[in-house]
Amino acid sequence: MTPPAALADERPEALPVRTVSVERPWLWLRLGWRDFKRTPWASMLHGIVIAAGGVMILAAGYQRWYLLPGAFSGFVVVGPILATGLYEQSRLLSRGKRPTFSDAVQAWRRGTRPLVCLGLLLGVAGTIWVLFSAGMFTLFVSTPIDGPKSFLHYVVRSQPNFLFILWSIAGGLGAALVFAATAVSPPLLLGRIVSLRRAILTSVRAVGENPMPMAVWATIIMTATALSFATAMVGFIITVPVLGHATWHAYRDLVDTSSVPLRN
């Protein structure tokens, strides 16, 4: 006989989702800040690691300017998976426990197959975007560019072929797809026994049935990310943990998981 957990994992339809008010994302943000204050050091370590990764990308791409736009946006694409340890901390806090950084590491070590597959998919998507972005700029930019400053000058003042506009539109569409697929799927896969397909369908459904609240949530995420880049990555030390914890609360608020078993 097939175990109930396996049956739950094989069902393809999305889980039920709740409709929330447009102000709800601000509550998720406050709850994320609360969790951050309850586990400050373990949370900040996630932000430090991601900030360090951003600095490494900047250093590696300083002389290869054509890689930077795609590299940074690709870096954002894999963000939902990089916050796995933060989801685990919020999950344990919701159970009345006091999580440590070792709990976050353990969440990575026990990574379920669907969660690992989602991470691989995001990694592939980010890599494809980096290559696509680099190809666009190297093939179609004729203006001499020898560094980030020259690149910014090109973007702001010299766009005869509207290349950057096209790049922005393509990136925006890709970001919207990734956001819809990952808005709640990573914490769902961490906390419940569901298939990857079902988790992604649930995430898309949560976004589709809450267009305005999720638009506000996406704007908050984009604004926090932009400010973090503007502070030479330092802002990620705070924004990453707060947004990661808040994403867990968004998932718990939006998705009715009563029909699927808990993951130990």
Phi and psi in degrees as GROMACS dihedral restraints (atoms count N, CA, C in turn):
[ dihedral_restraints ]
;  ai    aj    ak    al  type     phi  dphi    fc
    3     4     5     6     1   -75.5    20    10
    4     5     6     7     1   130.9    20    10
    6     7     8     9     1   -60.6    20    10
    7     8     9    10     1   148.3    20    10
    9    10    11    12     1   -54.7    20    10
   10    11    12    13     1   -38.8    20    10
   12    13    14    15     1   -61.8    20    10
   13    14    15    16     1   -39.5    20    10
   15    16    17    18     1   -67.1    20    10
   16    17    18    19     1   -40.3    20    10
   18    19    20    21     1   -59.1    20    10
   19    20    21    22     1   -42.9    20    10
   21    22    23    24     1   -61.6    20    10
   22    23    24    25     1   -35.0    20    10
   24    25    26    27     1   -73.3    20    10
   25    26    27    28     1   -25.1    20    10
   27    28    29    30     1   -88.9    20    10
   28    29    30    31     1   -15.4    20    10
   30    31    32    33     1   -70.2    20    10
   31    32    33    34     1   126.5    20    10
   33    34    35    36     1   -85.7    20    10
   34    35    36    37     1   -18.0    20    10
   36    37    38    39     1   -75.5    20    10
   37    38    39    40     1   156.8    20    10
   39    40    41    42     1   -68.2    20    10
   40    41    42    43     1   152.0    20    10
   42    43    44    45     1   -72.9    20    10
   43    44    45    46     1   157.4    20    10
   45    46    47    48     1   -62.7    20    10
   46    47    48    49     1   144.2    20    10
   48    49    50    51     1  -125.3    20    10
   49    50    51    52     1   156.6    20    10
   51    52    53    54     1  -100.4    20    10
   52    53    54    55     1   152.0    20    10
   54    55    56    57     1   -94.5    20    10
   55    56    57    58     1   129.6    20    10
   57    58    59    60     1  -120.5    20    10
   58    59    60    61     1   166.3    20    10
   60    61    62    63     1   -78.9    20    10
   61    62    63    64     1   162.1    20    10
   63    64    65    66     1   -67.5    20    10
   64    65    66    67     1   -19.9    20    10
   66    67    68    69     1   -83.2    20    10
   67    68    69    70     1    -8.1    20    10
   69    70    71    72     1   -59.7    20    10
   70    71    72    73     1   -37.8    20    10
   72    73    74    75     1   -55.1    20    10
   73    74    75    76     1   -30.5    20    10
   75    76    77    78     1   -70.0    20    10
   76    77    78    79     1   -31.5    20    10
   78    79    80    81     1   -66.5    20    10
   79    80    81    82     1   -43.0    20    10
   81    82    83    84     1   -58.5    20    10
   82    83    84    85     1   -39.7    20    10
   84    85    86    87     1   -65.5    20    10
   85    86    87    88     1   -41.8    20    10
   87    88    89    90     1   -64.7    20    10
   88    89    90    91     1   -40.6    20    10
   90    91    92    93     1   -67.3    20    10
   91    92    93    94     1   -35.5    20    10
   93    94    95    96     1   -63.8    20    10
   94    95    96    97     1   -40.5    20    10
   96    97    98    99     1   -65.1    20    10
   97    98    99   100     1   -38.4    20    10
   99   100   101   102     1   -62.3    20    10
  100   101   102   103     1   -45.1    20    10
  102   103   104   105     1   -65.2    20    10
  103   104   105   106     1   -37.0    20    10
  105   106   107   108     1   -60.8    20    10
  106   107   108   109     1   -43.3    20    10
  108   109   110   111     1   -67.4    20    10
  109   110   111   112     1   -27.5    20    10
  111   112   113   114     1   -80.3    20    10
  112   113   114   115     1   -23.7    20    10
  114   115   116   117     1  -135.1    20    10
  115   116   117   118     1    61.5    20    10
  117   118   119   120     1   -63.8    20    10
  118   119   120   121     1   -46.5    20    10
  120   121   122   123     1   -72.1    20    10
  121   122   123   124     1   -44.8    20    10
  123   124   125   126     1   -62.6    20    10
  124   125   126   127     1   -36.2    20    10
  126   127   128   129     1   -71.0    20    10
  127   128   129   130     1   -44.7    20    10
  129   130   131   132     1   -64.7    20    10
  130   131   132   133     1   -28.2    20    10
  132   133   134   135     1   -60.1    20    10
  133   134   135   136     1   -37.2    20    10
  135   136   137   138     1   -61.1    20    10
  136   137   138   139     1   -46.2    20    10
  138   139   140   141     1   -63.0    20    10
  139   140   141   142     1   -39.2    20    10
  141   142   143   144     1   -63.7    20    10
  142   143   144   145     1   -43.8    20    10
  144   145   146   147     1   -61.6    20    10
  145   146   147   148     1   -44.3    20    10
  147   148   149   150     1   -70.5    20    10
  148   149   150   151     1   -37.7    20    10
  150   151   152   153     1   -62.1    20    10
  151   152   153   154     1   -41.5    20    10
  153   154   155   156     1   -63.1    20    10
  154   155   156   157     1   -38.9    20    10
  156   157   158   159     1   -62.6    20    10
  157   158   159   160     1   -39.5    20    10
  159   160   161   162     1   -64.6    20    10
  160   161   162   163     1   -40.4    20    10
  162   163   164   165     1   -64.2    20    10
  163   164   165   166     1   -39.8    20    10
  165   166   167   168     1   -64.3    20    10
  166   167   168   169     1   -39.1    20    10
  168   169   170   171     1   -64.1    20    10
  169   170   171   172     1   -43.7    20    10
  171   172   173   174     1   -61.2    20    10
  172   173   174   175     1   -43.6    20    10
  174   175   176   177     1   -66.0    20    10
  175   176   177   178     1   -42.4    20    10
  177   178   179   180     1   -67.9    20    10
  178   179   180   181     1   -32.4    20    10
  180   181   182   183     1   -97.6    20    10
  181   182   183   184     1     3.6    20    10
  183   184   185   186     1   -60.5    20    10
  184   185   186   187     1   -39.9    20    10
  186   187   188   189     1   -93.8    20    10
  187   188   189   190     1    -3.6    20    10
  189   190   191   192     1  -122.9    20    10
  190   191   192   193     1    66.9    20    10
  192   193   194   195     1   -53.6    20    10
  193   194   195   196     1   -32.9    20    10
  195   196   197   198     1   -66.3    20    10
  196   197   198   199     1   -15.9    20    10
  198   199   200   201     1   -86.6    20    10
  199   200   201   202     1   -24.0    20    10
  201   202   203   204     1   -62.0    20    10
  202   203   204   205     1   -48.9    20    10
  204   205   206   207     1   -57.4    20    10
  205   206   207   208     1   -48.2    20    10
  207   208   209   210     1   -68.7    20    10
  208   209   210   211     1   -36.7    20    10
  210   211   212   213     1   -64.6    20    10
  211   212   213   214     1   -44.8    20    10
  213   214   215   216     1   -68.8    20    10
  214   215   216   217     1   -41.9    20    10
  216   217   218   219     1   -70.1    20    10
  217   218   219   220     1   -34.5    20    10
  219   220   221   222     1   -66.2    20    10
  220   221   222   223     1   -33.7    20    10
  222   223   224   225     1   -61.4    20    10
  223   224   225   226     1   -39.2    20    10
  225   226   227   228     1   -68.8    20    10
  226   227   228   229     1   -34.9    20    10
  228   229   230   231     1   -57.4    20    10
  229   230   231   232     1   -41.1    20    10
  231   232   233   234     1   -85.8    20    10
  232   233   234   235     1     1.3    20    10
  234   235   236   237     1   -53.5    20    10
  235   236   237   238     1   -43.5    20    10
  237   238   239   240     1   -57.0    20    10
  238   239   240   241     1   -33.5    20    10
  240   241   242   243     1   -79.3    20    10
  241   242   243   244     1   -34.3    20    10
  243   244   245   246     1   -63.8    20    10
  244   245   246   247     1   -19.7    20    10
  246   247   248   249     1   -92.5    20    10
  247   248   249   250     1    12.6    20    10
  249   250   251   252     1   -55.0    20    10
  250   251   252   253     1   -43.5    20    10
  252   253   254   255     1   -62.3    20    10
  253   254   255   256     1   -31.7    20    10
  255   256   257   258     1   -71.2    20    10
  256   257   258   259     1   -38.3    20    10
  258   259   260   261     1   -60.4    20    10
  259   260   261   262     1   -40.6    20    10
  261   262   263   264     1   -64.0    20    10
  262   263   264   265     1   -39.8    20    10
  264   265   266   267     1   -63.3    20    10
  265   266   267   268     1   -44.0    20    10
  267   268   269   270     1   -66.9    20    10
  268   269   270   271     1   -36.2    20    10
  270   271   272   273     1   -61.1    20    10
  271   272   273   274     1   -43.6    20    10
  273   274   275   276     1   -70.3    20    10
  274   275   276   277     1   -37.8    20    10
  276   277   278   279     1   -61.4    20    10
  277   278   279   280     1   -37.8    20    10
  279   280   281   282     1   -66.5    20    10
  280   281   282   283     1   -19.4    20    10
  282   283   284   285     1   -95.6    20    10
  283   284   285   286     1     7.6    20    10
  285   286   287   288     1    81.7    20    10
  286   287   288   289     1    15.4    20    10
  288   289   290   291     1   -97.7    20    10
  289   290   291   292     1   167.6    20    10
  291   292   293   294     1  -113.2    20    10
  292   293   294   295     1    92.4    20    10
  294   295   296   297     1   -71.4    20    10
  295   296   297   298     1   153.7    20    10
  297   298   299   300     1  -122.0    20    10
  298   299   300   301     1   177.3    20    10
  300   301   302   303     1   -64.9    20    10
  301   302   303   304     1   -29.6    20    10
  303   304   305   306     1   -64.5    20    10
  304   305   306   307     1   -31.2    20    10
  306   307   308   309     1   -65.6    20    10
  307   308   309   310     1   -38.4    20    10
  309   310   311   312     1   -65.6    20    10
  310   311   312   313     1   -41.6    20    10
  312   313   314   315     1   -63.3    20    10
  313   314   315   316     1   -40.6    20    10
  315   316   317   318     1   -62.7    20    10
  316   317   318   319     1   -34.4    20    10
  318   319   320   321     1   -62.4    20    10
  319   320   321   322     1   -39.0    20    10
  321   322   323   324     1   -67.9    20    10
  322   323   324   325     1   -40.4    20    10
  324   325   326   327     1   -68.3    20    10
  325   326   327   328     1   -32.8    20    10
  327   328   329   330     1   -93.9    20    10
  328   329   330   331     1    10.8    20    10
  330   331   332   333     1   -40.1    20    10
  331   332   333   334     1   122.7    20    10
  333   334   335   336     1   -71.3    20    10
  334   335   336   337     1   158.7    20    10
  336   337   338   339     1   -57.8    20    10
  337   338   339   340     1   -46.7    20    10
  339   340   341   342     1   -60.9    20    10
  340   341   342   343     1   -38.2    20    10
  342   343   344   345     1   -67.5    20    10
  343   344   345   346     1   -40.6    20    10
  345   346   347   348     1   -63.0    20    10
  346   347   348   349     1   -43.0    20    10
  348   349   350   351     1   -61.8    20    10
  349   350   351   352     1   -39.6    20    10
  351   352   353   354     1   -63.1    20    10
  352   353   354   355     1   -42.3    20    10
  354   355   356   357     1   -60.7    20    10
  355   356   357   358     1   -41.7    20    10
  357   358   359   360     1   -64.9    20    10
  358   359   360   361     1   -41.8    20    10
  360   361   362   363     1   -61.3    20    10
  361   362   363   364     1   -43.8    20    10
  363   364   365   366     1   -65.9    20    10
  364   365   366   367     1   -38.5    20    10
  366   367   368   369     1   -62.2    20    10
  367   368   369   370     1   -42.9    20    10
  369   370   371   372     1   -64.1    20    10
  370   371   372   373     1   -43.7    20    10
  372   373   374   375     1   -61.2    20    10
  373   374   375   376     1   -43.0    20    10
  375   376   377   378     1   -64.4    20    10
  376   377   378   379     1   -40.1    20    10
  378   379   380   381     1   -65.3    20    10
  379   380   381   382     1   -44.5    20    10
  381   382   383   384     1   -60.5    20    10
  382   383   384   385     1   -40.4    20    10
  384   385   386   387     1   -66.5    20    10
  385   386   387   388     1   -40.3    20    10
  387   388   389   390     1   -59.5    20    10
  388   389   390   391     1   -46.8    20    10
  390   391   392   393     1   -65.7    20    10
  391   392   393   394     1   -42.3    20    10
  393   394   395   396     1   -62.4    20    10
  394   395   396   397     1   -45.1    20    10
  396   397   398   399     1   -63.8    20    10
  397   398   399   400     1   -46.8    20    10
  399   400   401   402     1   -61.9    20    10
  400   401   402   403     1   -40.0    20    10
  402   403   404   405     1   -63.3    20    10
  403   404   405   406     1   -41.7    20    10
  405   406   407   408     1   -59.1    20    10
  406   407   408   409     1   -46.7    20    10
  408   409   410   411     1   -75.0    20    10
  409   410   411   412     1   -37.8    20    10
  411   412   413   414     1   -72.2    20    10
  412   413   414   415     1   -32.3    20    10
  414   415   416   417     1   -83.5    20    10
  415   416   417   418     1   -32.4    20    10
  417   418   419   420     1  -114.4    20    10
  418   419   420   421     1    -8.0    20    10
  420   421   422   423     1   -92.3    20    10
  421   422   423   424     1   113.7    20    10
  423   424   425   426     1   -96.5    20    10
  424   425   426   427     1   -16.4    20    10
  426   427   428   429     1   -69.6    20    10
  427   428   429   430     1   132.7    20    10
  429   430   431   432     1   -61.8    20    10
  430   431   432   433     1   124.7    20    10
  432   433   434   435     1  -131.6    20    10
  433   434   435   436     1   122.8    20    10
  435   436   437   438     1  -119.7    20    10
  436   437   438   439     1    15.3    20    10
  438   439   440   441     1   172.9    20    10
  439   440   441   442     1   177.4    20    10
  441   442   443   444     1   -58.7    20    10
  442   443   444   445     1   -37.5    20    10
  444   445   446   447     1   -64.4    20    10
  445   446   447   448     1   -43.1    20    10
  447   448   449   450     1   -64.6    20    10
  448   449   450   451     1   -36.6    20    10
  450   451   452   453     1   -64.5    20    10
  451   452   453   454     1   -46.0    20    10
  453   454   455   456     1   -61.9    20    10
  454   455   456   457     1   -38.6    20    10
  456   457   458   459     1   -61.7    20    10
  457   458   459   460     1   -41.2    20    10
  459   460   461   462     1   -62.9    20    10
  460   461   462   463     1   -44.4    20    10
  462   463   464   465     1   -62.2    20    10
  463   464   465   466     1   -43.2    20    10
  465   466   467   468     1   -80.1    20    10
  466   467   468   469     1   -37.4    20    10
  468   469   470   471     1  -120.1    20    10
  469   470   471   472     1   -13.5    20    10
  471   472   473   474     1  -138.5    20    10
  472   473   474   475     1    89.5    20    10
  474   475   476   477     1  -134.2    20    10
  475   476   477   478     1    65.2    20    10
  477   478   479   480     1   -65.5    20    10
  478   479   480   481     1   -27.2    20    10
  480   481   482   483     1  -106.0    20    10
  481   482   483   484     1    12.3    20    10
  483   484   485   486     1    54.7    20    10
  484   485   486   487     1    29.1    20    10
  486   487   488   489     1   -60.8    20    10
  487   488   489   490     1   -45.4    20    10
  489   490   491   492     1   -66.8    20    10
  490   491   492   493     1   -33.4    20    10
  492   493   494   495     1   -64.6    20    10
  493   494   495   496     1   -45.0    20    10
  495   496   497   498     1   -63.4    20    10
  496   497   498   499     1   -41.4    20    10
  498   499   500   501     1   -61.6    20    10
  499   500   501   502     1   -41.6    20    10
  501   502   503   504     1   -65.4    20    10
  502   503   504   505     1   -40.1    20    10
  504   505   506   507     1   -65.1    20    10
  505   506   507   508     1   -45.8    20    10
  507   508   509   510     1   -61.7    20    10
  508   509   510   511     1   -43.2    20    10
  510   511   512   513     1   -65.5    20    10
  511   512   513   514     1   -38.3    20    10
  513   514   515   516     1   -65.0    20    10
  514   515   516   517     1   -41.0    20    10
  516   517   518   519     1   -64.9    20    10
  517   518   519   520     1   -42.5    20    10
  519   520   521   522     1   -64.3    20    10
  520   521   522   523     1   -41.1    20    10
  522   523   524   525     1   -64.6    20    10
  523   524   525   526     1   -37.6    20    10
  525   526   527   528     1   -64.3    20    10
  526   527   528   529     1   -41.3    20    10
  528   529   530   531     1   -64.4    20    10
  529   530   531   532     1   -44.0    20    10
  531   532   533   534     1   -64.8    20    10
  532   533   534   535     1   -41.5    20    10
  534   535   536   537     1   -61.5    20    10
  535   536   537   538     1   -45.5    20    10
  537   538   539   540     1   -61.7    20    10
  538   539   540   541     1   -38.9    20    10
  540   541   542   543     1   -77.1    20    10
  541   542   543   544     1   -22.8    20    10
  543   544   545   546     1  -120.8    20    10
  544   545   546   547     1     6.7    20    10
  546   547   548   549     1   -56.1    20    10
  547   548   549   550     1   -40.9    20    10
  549   550   551   552     1  -132.5    20    10
  550   551   552   553     1    -4.6    20    10
  552   553   554   555     1   -66.3    20    10
  553   554   555   556     1   -40.3    20    10
  555   556   557   558     1   -62.5    20    10
  556   557   558   559     1   -49.1    20    10
  558   559   560   561     1   -66.0    20    10
  559   560   561   562     1   -30.3    20    10
  561   562   563   564     1   -64.1    20    10
  562   563   564   565     1   -44.8    20    10
  564   565   566   567     1   -66.2    20    10
  565   566   567   568     1   -31.7    20    10
  567   568   569   570     1   -72.6    20    10
  568   569   570   571     1   -38.0    20    10
  570   571   572   573     1   -96.4    20    10
  571   572   573   574     1   -19.7    20    10
  573   574   575   576     1  -133.1    20    10
  574   575   576   577     1   157.8    20    10
  576   577   578   579     1   -89.3    20    10
  577   578   579   580     1    95.6    20    10
  579   580   581   582     1  -140.4    20    10
  580   581   582   583     1   159.0    20    10
  582   583   584   585     1   -78.9    20    10
  583   584   585   586     1   161.9    20    10
  585   586   587   588     1   -62.1    20    10
  586   587   588   589     1   -43.4    20    10
  588   589   590   591     1   -58.6    20    10
  589   590   591   592     1   -45.6    20    10
  591   592   593   594     1   -67.2    20    10
  592   593   594   595     1   -37.8    20    10
  594   595   596   597     1   -64.4    20    10
  595   596   597   598     1   -43.3    20    10
  597   598   599   600     1   -67.2    20    10
  598   599   600   601     1   -42.5    20    10
  600   601   602   603     1   -60.8    20    10
  601   602   603   604     1   -39.0    20    10
  603   604   605   606     1   -64.8    20    10
  604   605   606   607     1   -41.2    20    10
  606   607   608   609     1   -63.1    20    10
  607   608   609   610     1   -45.7    20    10
  609   610   611   612     1   -62.1    20    10
  610   611   612   613     1   -39.8    20    10
  612   613   614   615     1   -66.0    20    10
  613   614   615   616     1   -40.9    20    10
  615   616   617   618     1   -61.1    20    10
  616   617   618   619     1   -40.4    20    10
  618   619   620   621     1   -69.9    20    10
  619   620   621   622     1   -44.2    20    10
  621   622   623   624     1   -64.1    20    10
  622   623   624   625     1   -33.9    20    10
  624   625   626   627     1   -90.0    20    10
  625   626   627   628     1    -4.5    20    10
  627   628   629   630     1  -134.1    20    10
  628   629   630   631     1    59.1    20    10
  630   631   632   633     1   -60.8    20    10
  631   632   633   634     1   -43.5    20    10
  633   634   635   636     1   -73.3    20    10
  634   635   636   637     1   -48.5    20    10
  636   637   638   639     1   -58.2    20    10
  637   638   639   640     1   -39.6    20    10
  639   640   641   642     1   -73.9    20    10
  640   641   642   643     1   -28.6    20    10
  642   643   644   645     1   -65.6    20    10
  643   644   645   646     1   -41.1    20    10
  645   646   647   648     1   -62.5    20    10
  646   647   648   649     1   -42.9    20    10
  648   649   650   651     1   -63.9    20    10
  649   650   651   652     1   -42.8    20    10
  651   652   653   654     1   -62.9    20    10
  652   653   654   655     1   -38.9    20    10
  654   655   656   657     1   -65.2    20    10
  655   656   657   658     1   -40.8    20    10
  657   658   659   660     1   -60.5    20    10
  658   659   660   661     1   -45.1    20    10
  660   661   662   663     1   -63.2    20    10
  661   662   663   664     1   -45.6    20    10
  663   664   665   666     1   -64.4    20    10
  664   665   666   667     1   -40.6    20    10
  666   667   668   669     1   -65.0    20    10
  667   668   669   670     1   -44.8    20    10
  669   670   671   672     1   -63.0    20    10
  670   671   672   673     1   -38.3    20    10
  672   673   674   675     1   -66.9    20    10
  673   674   675   676     1   -44.2    20    10
  675   676   677   678     1   -62.8    20    10
  676   677   678   679     1   -42.5    20    10
  678   679   680   681     1   -64.6    20    10
  679   680   681   682     1   -35.2    20    10
  681   682   683   684     1   -67.1    20    10
  682   683   684   685     1   -41.4    20    10
  684   685   686   687     1   -63.5    20    10
  685   686   687   688     1   -39.6    20    10
  687   688   689   690     1   -65.9    20    10
  688   689   690   691     1   -22.6    20    10
  690   691   692   693     1   -96.5    20    10
  691   692   693   694     1    25.3    20    10
  693   694   695   696     1    58.5    20    10
  694   695   696   697     1    38.8    20    10
  696   697   698   699     1    80.9    20    10
  697   698   699   700     1   -12.0    20    10
  699   700   701   702     1   -61.0    20    10
  700   701   702   703     1   -36.6    20    10
  702   703   704   705     1   -59.5    20    10
  703   704   705   706     1   -25.9    20    10
  705   706   707   708     1   -61.3    20    10
  706   707   708   709     1   -24.5    20    10
  708   709   710   711     1   -60.7    20    10
  709   710   711   712     1   -30.3    20    10
  711   712   713   714     1  -102.1    20    10
  712   713   714   715     1   -45.3    20    10
  714   715   716   717     1   -66.5    20    10
  715   716   717   718     1   -37.7    20    10
  717   718   719   720     1   -61.5    20    10
  718   719   720   721     1   -52.5    20    10
  720   721   722   723     1   -64.3    20    10
  721   722   723   724     1   -39.8    20    10
  723   724   725   726     1   -64.0    20    10
  724   725   726   727     1   -45.9    20    10
  726   727   728   729     1   -68.3    20    10
  727   728   729   730     1   -35.8    20    10
  729   730   731   732     1   -63.9    20    10
  730   731   732   733     1   -47.1    20    10
  732   733   734   735     1   -63.1    20    10
  733   734   735   736     1   -40.4    20    10
  735   736   737   738     1   -64.3    20    10
  736   737   738   739     1   -34.3    20    10
  738   739   740   741     1   -63.4    20    10
  739   740   741   742     1   -36.2    20    10
  741   742   743   744     1   -61.2    20    10
  742   743   744   745     1   -42.9    20    10
  744   745   746   747     1   -70.0    20    10
  745   746   747   748     1   -33.3    20    10
  747   748   749   750     1   -62.0    20    10
  748   749   750   751     1   -44.6    20    10
  750   751   752   753     1   -60.5    20    10
  751   752   753   754     1   -46.4    20    10
  753   754   755   756     1   -66.3    20    10
  754   755   756   757     1   -30.7    20    10
  756   757   758   759     1   -76.7    20    10
  757   758   759   760     1   -35.0    20    10
  759   760   761   762     1   -91.2    20    10
  760   761   762   763     1   -31.9    20    10
  762   763   764   765     1  -108.5    20    10
  763   764   765   766     1   131.2    20    10
  765   766   767   768     1   -88.9    20    10
  766   767   768   769     1   105.1    20    10
  768   769   770   771     1  -101.2    20    10
  769   770   771   772     1    15.1    20    10
  771   772   773   774     1   -65.2    20    10
  772   773   774   775     1   -19.2    20    10
  774   775   776   777     1   -91.7    20    10
  775   776   777   778     1    -3.7    20    10
  777   778   779   780     1  -123.7    20    10
  778   779   780   781     1   147.0    20    10
  780   781   782   783     1   -73.5    20    10
  781   782   783   784     1   151.7    20    10
  783   784   785   786     1   -67.8    20    10
  784   785   786   787     1   149.7    20    10
  786   787   788   789     1   -95.4    20    10
  787   788   789   790     1   134.0    20    10
